[in-house]
């Protein structure tokens, strides 16, 4: 029971501290909502658990979150194994997301890069490609924000030192972003 209680206390403390991100979450939500209202798409990328979060959030946008509405365009750059393995083999793992941003991203689209360290090389490369294309960039990280902090239009740096606690807040923040996107649509 000690582990359970300790983890719940950690989660609660990080949740309370994450409330300070409310203005940045609202700004990120407005960026996503504006992009979708103007016919643009949302691209997500991340590694490991952040790859799973990318897939989850893209599904919420394409399908629906809480409201019946038309489908919105979103892509998780983490799910096409043929593209991922071909690009990694031919160009290196650092380019698996940036190559897809180059192919699929357009000015007005939004890239959501998820990296708890804020330093994942392939996410940073995707951000650089998105910026070159005139896309907006939202970063979801943990405490400090890493290198992503200086590269994103909005950085959502969860004040957690533990990856698991940051990821728990990332999915909550992602759900809030989806709800904002559905407002008045």
Backbone bond lengths (Angstrom), bond angles and torsions (degrees), N, CA, C in turn:
res aa  C-N    CA-C-N  psi(-1)  N-CA   C-N-CA  omega(-1)  CA-C   N-CA-C  phi
1 X - - - 1.450 - - 1.530 111.67 -
2 X 1.335 117.95 -26.34 1.457 119.76 -178.74 1.524 111.80 -61.47
3 X 1.327 116.53 -42.77 1.467 119.96 179.55 1.523 109.85 -61.21
4 X 1.310 116.79 -45.34 1.467 120.99 -178.47 1.522 110.35 -60.59
5 X 1.319 116.40 -50.70 1.461 120.25 -179.13 1.525 111.87 -63.14
6 X 1.342 116.89 -41.65 1.468 120.38 179.37 1.528 111.26 -62.62
7 X 1.339 117.60 -44.54 1.465 120.34 -178.77 1.522 111.19 -67.12
8 X 1.331 117.12 -37.49 1.457 119.68 177.36 1.524 111.03 -66.57
9 X 1.319 117.48 -37.35 1.470 120.96 176.66 1.533 110.03 -66.09
10 X 1.336 116.96 -42.80 1.468 120.42 177.09 1.524 110.39 -59.99
11 X 1.334 115.89 -46.44 1.468 121.05 -179.90 1.526 110.17 -58.59
12 X 1.312 116.37 -46.86 1.461 120.65 -178.86 1.525 111.22 -62.30
13 X 1.322 117.74 -40.93 1.466 121.01 179.88 1.530 110.63 -65.16
14 X 1.326 116.74 -42.58 1.470 119.90 178.78 1.527 109.79 -67.73
15 X 1.317 117.24 -40.22 1.462 120.49 176.81 1.527 110.74 -57.74
16 X 1.317 116.92 -47.59 1.472 120.53 -179.69 1.530 110.84 -60.57
17 X 1.322 116.79 -42.09 1.465 120.88 179.77 1.531 111.67 -69.43
18 X 1.317 116.81 -30.24 1.471 122.00 -178.54 1.528 111.60 -69.65
19 X 1.310 117.31 -20.72 1.471 120.46 178.00 1.530 111.75 -56.56
20 X 1.323 116.84 -26.65 1.468 120.83 178.89 1.530 112.06 -65.69
21 X 1.321 117.53 -17.12 1.469 121.92 179.40 1.526 112.98 -83.57
22 X 1.327 117.91 0.41 1.468 120.73 -175.27 1.531 113.62 -51.94
23 X 1.339 120.37 -45.16 1.473 118.66 178.76 1.536 112.77 -62.95
24 X 1.321 117.11 -39.76 1.472 120.59 178.67 1.525 110.78 -68.52
25 X 1.327 117.36 -36.58 1.471 120.62 177.02 1.526 109.24 -64.27
26 X 1.318 117.02 -42.96 1.470 120.59 178.05 1.528 110.51 -61.19
27 X 1.326 117.19 -42.68 1.466 121.12 178.71 1.527 111.13 -62.82
28 X 1.327 116.49 -44.34 1.464 120.59 178.17 1.530 110.58 -63.25
29 X 1.324 116.38 -41.46 1.464 120.33 177.57 1.511 112.12 -60.37
30 X 1.329 116.76 -41.10 1.466 120.77 178.11 1.526 111.39 -64.91
31 X 1.325 117.18 -38.94 1.468 120.72 177.92 1.521 110.41 -61.82
32 X 1.325 116.53 -46.18 1.470 120.88 -179.86 1.520 110.63 -65.66
33 X 1.316 116.92 -46.07 1.462 121.21 -178.76 1.530 110.91 -61.24
34 X 1.316 117.15 -44.99 1.466 121.04 178.86 1.525 111.17 -61.55
35 X 1.315 116.39 -43.66 1.468 119.71 178.76 1.528 110.68 -59.57
36 X 1.317 116.97 -46.49 1.467 120.14 -178.45 1.529 111.07 -67.60
37 X 1.331 117.87 -38.72 1.467 120.99 178.96 1.527 112.14 -63.92
38 X 1.320 116.32 -27.56 1.464 120.41 -177.59 1.523 112.87 -100.49
39 X 1.327 116.46 16.42 1.461 121.12 173.46 1.513 115.63 82.11
40 X 1.320 117.07 17.54 1.458 120.27 178.95 1.519 110.75 -98.91
41 X 1.318 116.21 174.57 1.462 120.55 -175.76 1.522 111.82 -120.18
42 X 1.319 114.31 165.16 1.453 122.74 178.91 1.522 107.64 -113.28
43 X 1.327 117.07 127.41 1.454 123.19 176.25 1.520 108.09 -110.35
44 X 1.319 117.09 137.60 1.461 122.79 -179.44 1.519 109.41 -121.28
45 X 1.331 117.30 145.05 1.458 120.44 171.92 1.518 110.84 -151.33
46 X 1.319 115.17 155.17 1.461 123.62 177.96 1.517 108.70 174.63
47 X 1.297 116.94 170.22 1.467 123.14 -178.41 1.524 110.79 -113.05
48 X 1.318 117.08 150.84 1.457 121.43 175.97 1.514 112.37 60.14
49 X 1.330 116.82 -125.53 1.465 120.96 178.34 1.513 111.86 -61.06
50 X 1.326 116.66 -31.61 1.464 120.33 177.85 1.523 111.24 -70.59
51 X 1.329 117.20 -27.47 1.465 120.84 173.21 1.527 109.60 -66.66
52 X 1.317 115.68 -42.17 1.465 119.87 177.88 1.527 110.70 -64.79
53 X 1.332 117.30 -40.45 1.462 120.80 177.08 1.531 110.40 -63.35
54 X 1.335 117.23 -38.92 1.469 121.49 177.36 1.523 110.54 -58.62
55 X 1.304 115.67 -47.26 1.465 121.55 -179.78 1.527 110.50 -63.75
56 X 1.317 116.64 -44.64 1.464 122.53 -179.46 1.531 110.42 -59.50
57 X 1.338 116.76 -49.35 1.463 120.02 -175.27 1.525 111.76 -70.88
58 X 1.314 118.12 -36.25 1.472 120.26 175.47 1.527 109.75 -61.65
59 X 1.323 116.83 -39.82 1.464 120.34 179.01 1.526 111.54 -64.11
60 X 1.339 117.07 -38.26 1.466 120.25 178.60 1.527 110.69 -63.37
61 X 1.330 117.06 -35.88 1.465 120.74 -178.33 1.524 110.92 -76.97
62 X 1.315 117.69 -43.18 1.468 120.23 -179.42 1.529 110.69 -69.85
63 X 1.315 117.00 -46.25 1.469 120.82 -179.12 1.512 109.95 -76.82
64 X 1.292 115.23 -91.48 1.457 123.29 172.36 1.506 106.52 -170.41
65 X 1.306 114.95 156.56 1.461 119.09 174.58 1.523 108.09 -98.10
66 X 1.338 117.98 -75.18 1.461 120.01 -179.62 1.517 113.31 -123.64
67 X 1.314 117.67 -15.74 1.457 120.80 -175.60 1.522 110.69 -113.65
68 X 1.330 114.84 144.71 1.458 118.97 169.29 1.520 107.01 -72.27
69 X 1.313 116.27 126.12 1.460 121.84 -176.72 1.516 108.20 -162.82
70 X 1.326 115.02 173.37 1.461 118.36 176.41 1.526 109.24 -67.83
71 X 1.307 116.07 160.19 1.461 120.76 177.78 1.527 109.81 -71.35
72 X 1.313 116.16 143.38 1.466 122.18 175.14 1.522 108.14 -111.16
73 X 1.346 117.95 148.57 1.459 120.61 -178.59 1.533 113.06 -81.54
74 X 1.321 115.47 123.24 1.461 122.55 175.76 1.526 108.21 -149.65
75 X 1.318 115.39 146.88 1.464 120.79 -177.45 1.525 108.19 -137.31
76 X 1.330 116.29 131.55 1.461 121.15 169.39 1.528 106.35 -92.20
77 X 1.307 117.03 117.84 1.466 121.74 -177.88 1.524 111.72 -76.79
78 X 1.309 116.18 12.21 1.464 122.74 -174.68 1.520 113.67 -105.73
79 X 1.340 118.14 0.46 1.465 118.87 -166.47 1.525 116.28 -110.36
80 X 1.311 118.88 -14.25 1.465 120.15 -177.33 1.524 108.86 -91.77
81 X 1.328 115.87 96.11 1.469 120.20 -174.69 1.527 112.39 -62.82
82 X 1.310 117.82 -32.34 1.464 119.15 178.33 1.524 110.92 -65.97
83 X 1.331 116.70 -45.46 1.468 119.73 177.58 1.525 110.02 -64.86
84 X 1.322 117.32 -48.55 1.463 120.80 -177.64 1.526 111.88 -57.19
85 X 1.323 116.62 -46.70 1.467 119.23 -176.70 1.519 112.38 -74.61
86 X 1.327 118.06 -36.02 1.464 120.33 178.21 1.524 110.64 -66.69
87 X 1.336 116.71 -46.79 1.459 120.38 -178.89 1.526 110.11 -65.96
88 X 1.330 117.40 -43.74 1.466 120.44 178.54 1.523 110.79 -60.83
89 X 1.321 116.93 -42.14 1.469 121.42 -179.91 1.525 111.76 -67.22
90 X 1.326 116.65 -44.50 1.465 120.87 -173.95 1.523 113.94 -83.63
91 X 1.338 118.04 -32.78 1.464 121.25 -172.93 1.528 114.36 -123.57
92 X 1.321 117.78 -15.40 1.461 121.87 -177.75 1.516 111.46 106.90
93 X 1.326 115.05 151.02 1.463 120.99 -175.23 1.523 112.69 -62.99
94 X 1.315 117.69 -27.47 1.464 120.73 -179.43 1.529 112.03 -61.85
95 X 1.334 117.87 -19.08 1.470 121.45 -174.07 1.525 113.92 -104.03
96 X 1.332 118.38 3.60 1.469 119.33 -173.06 1.523 113.70 -61.66
97 X 1.321 117.99 -29.81 1.459 120.34 178.58 1.527 111.75 -95.34
98 X 1.327 117.31 -40.13 1.471 119.85 -177.58 1.522 111.38 -63.31
99 X 1.316 117.20 -35.94 1.463 120.07 178.32 1.533 110.29 -63.42
100 X 1.331 116.74 -38.46 1.466 120.73 178.44 1.528 111.34 -71.40
101 X 1.338 117.20 -37.29 1.463 119.75 175.74 1.520 108.98 -62.60
102 X 1.324 116.48 -41.24 1.466 120.59 178.19 1.531 110.67 -59.93
103 X 1.312 117.37 -40.30 1.464 121.84 -177.17 1.529 112.92 -79.66
104 X 1.319 117.86 -37.17 1.468 121.81 -168.87 1.523 114.99 -110.29
105 X 1.312 117.64 -21.59 1.456 120.97 -174.89 1.513 112.41 -85.13
106 X 1.326 115.51 147.07 1.463 122.53 177.95 1.518 109.27 -136.94
107 X 1.321 115.90 159.07 1.452 120.23 174.51 1.525 108.59 -54.55
108 X 1.318 116.60 134.70 1.462 121.55 -177.52 1.515 113.23 97.79
109 X 1.329 117.37 -20.20 1.459 121.11 174.80 1.528 109.28 -74.94
110 X 1.328 116.16 169.63 1.458 122.04 179.89 1.521 108.88 -126.41
111 X 1.327 116.18 134.25 1.460 122.02 171.00 1.515 108.15 -104.44
112 X 1.342 116.15 128.94 1.459 121.70 171.97 1.523 106.06 -109.25
113 X 1.328 115.85 108.84 1.458 121.62 178.19 1.517 109.44 -98.96
114 X 1.332 115.58 128.95 1.460 120.46 -177.40 1.530 108.45 -118.08
115 X 1.323 115.84 121.03 1.466 121.95 179.25 1.518 107.56 -155.69
116 X 1.325 117.75 114.90 1.460 118.55 -176.95 1.528 111.36 -62.83
117 X 1.330 117.85 -33.84 1.467 120.03 177.69 1.524 111.28 -76.71
118 X 1.333 116.31 -27.24 1.460 120.71 -172.93 1.514 112.35 76.79
119 X 1.334 116.60 9.46 1.459 121.48 -174.42 1.524 113.90 -127.39
120 X 1.320 118.99 12.62 1.468 120.65 -179.29 1.522 109.04 -65.15
121 X 1.324 115.90 120.69 1.455 121.35 -174.71 1.505 114.40 -56.71
122 X 1.332 116.95 -41.31 1.466 119.02 -178.11 1.529 111.93 -72.86
123 X 1.315 118.07 -29.25 1.463 121.17 175.66 1.536 109.12 -73.31
124 X 1.321 117.12 -41.72 1.473 120.62 176.92 1.525 110.94 -60.85
125 X 1.335 117.40 -40.35 1.473 120.85 178.15 1.525 110.54 -65.21
126 X 1.329 117.44 -38.41 1.467 120.84 177.43 1.521 110.23 -64.87
127 X 1.318 117.11 -39.54 1.469 121.27 178.53 1.524 109.64 -62.97
128 X 1.321 116.75 -44.52 1.470 120.00 179.64 1.524 110.61 -60.60
129 X 1.308 117.19 -41.91 1.475 120.72 179.17 1.528 110.37 -66.70
130 X 1.323 117.04 -41.86 1.469 120.69 178.97 1.522 110.49 -61.86
131 X 1.321 117.29 -43.11 1.467 120.84 179.70 1.532 110.17 -62.63
132 X 1.332 116.40 -41.10 1.464 120.58 179.80 1.521 111.56 -63.42
133 X 1.319 116.49 -27.96 1.464 121.29 -179.15 1.533 112.89 -90.80
134 X 1.318 118.27 -0.46 1.459 120.92 179.78 1.515 113.70 80.52
135 X 1.317 116.92 23.15 1.457 121.54 177.21 1.522 110.17 -86.62
136 X 1.318 116.67 153.47 1.460 121.58 170.31 1.525 107.69 -80.84
137 X 1.335 116.35 150.29 1.462 120.71 -178.06 1.519 109.77 -131.54
138 X 1.328 114.64 128.28 1.459 123.07 174.69 1.519 107.10 -114.31
139 X 1.319 116.68 129.86 1.459 120.89 178.33 1.511 111.23 -111.84
140 X 1.318 115.11 136.52 1.465 120.96 174.34 1.525 106.70 -117.83
141 X 1.353 115.80 117.98 1.456 121.76 -175.58 1.525 109.28 -137.03
142 X 1.316 114.22 -171.67 1.463 120.19 171.70 1.522 108.23 -106.70
143 X 1.287 116.72 -164.17 1.465 123.32 -172.79 1.533 111.53 -50.58
144 X 1.294 115.56 132.15 1.463 121.26 177.50 1.510 115.09 92.75
145 X 1.320 117.71 -38.00 1.460 121.42 177.37 1.503 115.96 86.62
146 X 1.322 118.58 -12.04 1.465 121.32 179.38 1.520 111.65 56.44
147 X 1.320 116.37 -154.55 1.463 122.20 179.91 1.527 111.89 -65.71
148 X 1.328 116.60 -26.85 1.466 120.48 -179.08 1.526 111.63 -61.39
149 X 1.317 116.85 -27.96 1.464 122.04 -175.55 1.528 111.81 -53.77
150 X 1.311 116.82 -37.05 1.464 121.25 -176.93 1.525 113.00 -89.03
151 X 1.329 118.12 -9.13 1.462 121.30 -170.57 1.521 114.62 -107.54
152 X 1.316 117.43 -11.31 1.465 121.36 -173.05 1.532 111.24 -102.65
153 X 1.329 115.67 152.23 1.460 120.69 172.10 1.521 110.34 -66.97
154 X 1.331 115.42 -39.53 1.469 121.89 177.09 1.517 107.32 -135.92
155 X 1.319 116.52 129.65 1.465 120.93 176.15 1.524 108.65 -112.99
156 X 1.305 115.64 128.09 1.463 122.30 178.27 1.530 106.43 -110.82
157 X 1.322 115.60 81.81 1.460 123.05 -176.93 1.522 108.98 -91.66
158 X 1.308 115.82 98.15 1.460 121.62 -179.21 1.535 108.38 -64.16
159 X 1.328 117.67 129.33 1.464 120.80 -177.44 1.533 112.20 -76.19
160 X 1.329 114.94 66.38 1.468 121.37 179.94 1.516 108.77 -134.44
161 X 1.318 116.07 138.95 1.460 121.47 175.94 1.531 111.09 -90.94
162 X 1.322 116.82 -20.06 1.462 122.36 -178.32 1.524 109.20 -95.71
163 X 1.329 116.18 127.85 1.470 121.55 -178.13 1.524 111.55 -54.28
164 X 1.317 117.23 -46.43 1.468 120.58 -176.79 1.525 111.69 -59.44
165 X 1.329 117.22 -42.97 1.464 119.65 -179.95 1.530 110.45 -66.75
166 X 1.327 117.85 -38.70 1.472 120.53 177.41 1.517 110.26 -63.77
167 X 1.329 117.36 -43.48 1.462 120.53 -179.47 1.525 111.90 -64.13
168 X 1.319 116.84 -34.56 1.464 119.72 176.27 1.526 110.87 -61.78
169 X 1.306 116.43 -40.27 1.465 120.19 178.27 1.533 110.66 -73.48
170 X 1.327 118.09 -34.17 1.465 120.43 178.86 1.522 111.00 -58.77
171 X 1.317 117.77 -42.90 1.471 118.79 -178.10 1.526 109.65 -71.64
172 X 1.320 118.42 -34.79 1.472 119.80 175.48 1.535 109.76 -64.38
173 X 1.326 116.60 -47.57 1.460 120.66 178.72 1.524 109.83 -60.78
174 X 1.327 117.34 -42.92 1.465 121.01 178.00 1.512 112.28 -58.55
175 X 1.320 116.85 -41.40 1.466 120.52 177.52 1.527 110.96 -64.86
176 X 1.321 117.06 -39.55 1.461 120.13 177.24 1.529 109.81 -62.91
177 X 1.333 117.60 -43.09 1.466 121.17 178.00 1.528 111.01 -59.99
178 X 1.318 117.12 -40.38 1.467 120.52 177.27 1.518 111.44 -64.47
179 X 1.310 116.47 -39.94 1.469 119.86 179.05 1.528 111.10 -66.19
180 X 1.322 116.72 -40.81 1.464 120.40 176.61 1.531 109.77 -61.39
181 X 1.327 116.51 -42.42 1.469 121.11 -179.31 1.530 111.85 -60.50
182 X 1.330 116.24 -32.49 1.468 120.09 -178.22 1.523 113.67 -83.48
183 X 1.332 117.91 -13.44 1.467 120.47 -179.36 1.514 110.35 -56.15
184 X 1.295 116.82 132.33 1.472 122.95 173.62 1.524 113.75 56.72
185 X 1.316 118.07 21.51 1.476 120.12 179.52 1.518 109.18 -98.97
